[in-house]
Amino acid sequence: MMNRSRPGAAPQVGFTQLELYLLDTLIRDKAPAGKHTNSLGTYLIKLARLGGYLARAHDPPPGNKVMWRGLTRLTDIELGAIIGAQLVGN
């Protein structure tokens, strides 16, 4: 809902720095190199793609189920990154 009310909002409104880093690392941008924007909407689509959203040209916006799947998957990846950094000591 935040993306609908403020389309150009900064991604830090909804994500932590670690989550933004993980989304950038895991999901490649579909937009051409010159048209990439770091907005909240861009990162919400990346989160939806983690949940199975295909992000094709004529697909409807992602729904609650896809967003929930993406959020739970991102949380698991984030926990794994934190635990891995503690085990390795970096």
trRosetta pair geometry for C-beta under 8 A, 3 or more apart (Angstrom, degrees):
i j d omega theta_ij theta_ji phi_ij phi_ji
1 4 5.6 -54 -156 34 42 111
1 5 6.4 28 154 -10 72 107
2 5 6.1 -63 -147 43 32 102
2 6 6.2 -31 174 42 70 99
2 9 6.3 -60 152 36 102 164
2 13 6.1 -172 163 130 147 131
2 14 6.2 174 63 -63 151 119
2 40 6.5 -83 112 156 109 158
3 6 7.3 -81 -128 69 20 61
3 7 6.3 51 178 -113 64 51
3 9 7.0 -122 -104 33 51 116
3 40 5.3 -153 -95 110 88 113
3 41 4.9 116 -151 -83 123 79
3 44 5.6 -63 -58 -4 150 160
4 7 7.3 12 -134 -71 18 79
6 9 4.0 71 116 -52 115 111
6 13 7.7 157 83 -86 135 177
6 40 7.4 59 97 28 93 144
7 39 7.2 10 154 172 61 144
7 40 8.0 -155 -170 55 29 103
7 41 6.2 6 -162 -39 71 133
8 39 5.7 -84 -143 -127 45 127
8 40 8.0 106 154 19 13 94
9 13 4.9 -23 156 1 124 153
9 14 8.0 82 113 -13 128 101
9 39 6.7 96 62 -168 48 84
9 40 4.3 6 79 -10 96 134
10 13 5.7 125 73 -23 72 93
10 38 7.9 12 -145 123 65 93
10 39 7.5 -95 -109 -136 24 50
10 40 6.7 60 93 -50 19 92
11 14 6.7 -73 -169 49 54 87
11 15 5.4 -22 160 39 91 116
11 20 5.7 109 121 -104 133 120
11 38 6.1 -84 -9 166 123 81
11 39 6.7 135 -54 155 85 18
11 40 5.1 164 -96 -91 53 54
11 42 7.2 -63 -77 62 121 94
11 43 4.5 86 -132 -2 124 146
12 15 6.7 -86 -113 65 29 69
12 17 7.6 6 -112 -68 97 69
12 20 7.6 -34 -81 -46 64 143
13 40 5.7 -31 49 -90 117 132
14 40 5.8 92 14 -144 121 110
14 43 7.3 171 75 94 114 126
14 44 7.4 24 85 -72 158 95
15 19 4.2 -130 -168 91 100 126
15 20 5.1 123 119 -56 129 83
15 23 7.3 -42 -154 -3 158 139
15 43 5.8 -94 -11 149 149 150
16 19 4.7 97 52 7 76 103
16 20 7.1 -139 94 -4 41 87
17 20 5.7 -54 -148 36 33 112
17 21 6.3 35 153 -20 66 106
18 21 5.6 -54 -148 36 32 112
18 22 6.3 30 155 -17 66 106
18 78 6.1 96 127 -138 119 105
18 81 7.1 172 -175 94 117 141
18 82 7.8 27 -169 -66 158 96
19 22 5.7 -54 -144 38 31 110
19 23 6.3 31 157 -18 66 106
19 74 6.3 51 -141 169 99 125
19 78 6.3 -24 -86 -87 76 132
20 23 5.9 -54 -145 38 29 109
20 24 6.3 28 156 -17 64 107
20 43 6.5 -50 -115 -117 79 142
21 24 5.9 -57 -148 38 28 110
21 25 6.2 25 155 -18 64 111
22 25 5.7 -58 -145 39 30 110
22 26 5.9 15 163 -10 68 115
22 74 6.7 132 105 -152 134 88
22 77 5.8 139 -174 120 141 123
22 78 6.2 -109 -22 -82 165 77
22 81 6.6 -126 -90 -28 122 157
23 26 6.2 -62 -134 45 26 100
23 27 5.6 -27 -174 31 67 112
23 43 5.7 74 118 -144 163 90
23 46 4.5 90 -174 126 114 140
23 47 6.7 -43 -112 -63 130 70
23 50 7.8 -89 -117 -39 85 128
23 74 7.1 -3 -72 -123 91 125
24 27 7.5 -65 -109 57 13 74
24 46 7.9 -19 -68 -148 41 165
26 46 7.8 118 79 179 94 110
26 50 7.1 41 118 -90 138 108
26 77 7.1 -11 -64 -170 152 164
27 46 4.2 158 79 -150 152 97
27 49 5.4 114 -131 82 135 134
27 50 6.8 -90 -60 -55 127 85
29 36 5.2 6 -179 -111 166 115
29 42 7.5 -11 -121 -166 103 116
30 55 5.9 -166 -20 124 159 133
31 35 4.5 -120 172 93 114 100
31 36 5.1 156 86 -84 121 61
31 37 7.6 9 63 10 171 72
31 42 7.9 -59 -1 -123 133 112
32 35 4.9 66 59 20 85 106
32 36 7.6 -129 89 -37 41 78
33 36 6.5 -35 -160 -12 30 114
36 42 7.5 81 -167 -134 71 150
37 42 5.7 -173 84 -45 76 137
38 42 6.4 -99 -130 53 26 146
38 43 7.9 36 -163 -39 61 104
39 42 5.1 108 55 -1 71 100
39 43 7.6 -149 95 4 43 86
40 43 6.1 -65 -155 44 35 103
40 44 6.2 37 150 -23 70 108
41 44 5.5 -53 -142 35 32 113
41 45 6.5 34 157 -19 65 101
42 45 6.0 -56 -157 33 29 109
42 46 6.7 29 146 -17 63 105
43 46 5.2 -46 -147 35 41 116
43 47 6.4 47 151 -21 66 100
44 47 5.5 -48 -148 35 35 114
44 48 6.4 38 150 -19 64 103
44 62 7.7 -163 149 44 92 127
44 67 7.6 -16 -168 -119 90 110
45 48 5.4 -51 -146 37 34 114
45 49 6.4 40 151 -23 65 102
45 53 7.3 -120 -159 101 63 139
45 55 5.7 80 -175 -106 111 129
45 62 7.4 157 -119 -9 55 126
46 49 5.6 -50 -149 32 32 114
46 50 7.0 39 149 -22 61 97
47 50 5.7 -48 -159 27 36 114
47 51 6.9 25 146 -9 63 107
47 67 6.5 39 121 -141 111 71
47 70 4.3 115 163 138 68 135
47 71 6.4 30 -176 -68 119 65
47 74 6.2 -39 -130 -38 88 145
48 51 5.5 -63 -155 43 39 110
48 53 3.7 0 146 17 99 149
48 55 7.2 123 94 -63 113 100
48 62 3.6 -137 -138 -49 139 167
48 66 5.2 40 -152 133 85 114
48 67 5.8 -35 -94 -86 82 66
48 70 5.4 -102 -96 -32 21 158
49 52 7.7 -173 -163 39 30 9
49 53 5.2 -82 -80 68 44 88
49 54 7.6 93 -120 -102 80 13
49 55 5.8 -29 -81 -18 106 125
49 70 7.1 80 53 -111 36 130
50 69 7.4 -170 112 117 76 80
50 70 3.9 107 73 -138 96 86
50 73 4.8 -165 157 83 112 132
50 74 5.8 77 114 -53 169 90
51 62 7.2 100 71 -164 126 138
51 65 7.7 162 167 125 131 57
51 66 4.2 130 114 -179 126 60
51 67 6.2 -128 6 -76 166 12
51 68 7.0 105 -126 64 143 43
51 69 3.4 119 -143 81 96 97
51 70 3.1 -77 -32 -41 102 83
51 71 7.4 9 -66 0 123 58
51 73 6.5 -174 -79 14 62 127
52 66 5.7 -118 61 -131 90 94
52 69 6.1 2 4 98 105 149
52 70 7.7 -133 12 -60 63 88
53 59 7.3 138 -171 142 88 151
53 62 4.4 -49 -92 -95 146 118
53 66 4.9 84 -55 176 98 142
53 70 7.4 -27 4 -54 106 132
54 59 6.1 164 69 -67 93 157
55 59 6.5 -121 -120 48 14 142
56 59 4.6 105 53 -24 81 109
60 63 7.9 35 105 -48 112 90
62 66 4.4 -112 -167 86 105 133
62 67 5.7 126 126 -53 119 85
62 70 8.0 11 170 -6 156 139
63 66 5.4 95 56 15 68 101
63 67 7.0 -131 105 -3 35 95
64 67 5.8 -61 -146 41 30 110
64 68 6.1 31 157 -22 67 108
65 68 5.7 -54 -147 35 29 111
65 69 6.5 29 154 -18 63 104
66 69 5.8 -51 -148 35 31 111
66 70 6.4 30 154 -16 63 107
67 70 5.7 -56 -148 39 31 111
67 71 6.2 32 154 -20 66 107
68 71 5.7 -54 -145 36 30 111
68 72 6.4 26 158 -15 65 105
69 72 6.1 -57 -147 38 29 106
69 73 6.3 26 156 -16 64 110
70 73 5.7 -58 -146 40 30 110
70 74 6.1 30 156 -19 66 108
71 74 5.7 -53 -143 37 30 110
71 75 6.3 34 155 -21 63 105
72 75 5.6 -51 -147 34 32 114
72 76 6.6 35 153 -19 63 103
73 76 5.7 -52 -151 35 33 112
73 77 6.4 31 152 -17 65 106
74 77 5.6 -54 -146 39 33 111
74 78 6.1 36 153 -22 66 106
75 78 5.6 -53 -144 36 30 113
75 79 6.4 30 156 -17 64 104
76 79 5.9 -54 -147 37 30 109
76 80 6.3 31 153 -18 63 108
77 80 5.6 -56 -149 38 31 114
77 81 6.4 33 152 -21 65 104
78 81 5.7 -52 -148 33 31 111
78 82 6.5 29 154 -17 64 106
79 82 5.8 -55 -147 37 32 110
79 83 6.2 26 158 -13 67 109
80 83 6.0 -56 -140 42 28 106
80 84 5.9 31 159 -21 64 111
81 84 5.7 -55 -142 39 26 112
81 85 6.3 27 158 -20 62 106
82 85 5.9 -55 -149 34 27 109
82 86 6.6 24 153 -16 62 107
83 86 5.7 -57 -151 37 33 111
83 87 6.3 31 154 -19 68 107
84 87 5.8 -55 -143 37 32 109
84 88 6.1 17 163 -7 67 111
85 88 6.2 -60 -139 46 27 101
85 89 7.9 -168 168 2 52 6
85 90 5.5 -93 -147 68 77 81
86 89 7.4 28 -178 -77 27 42
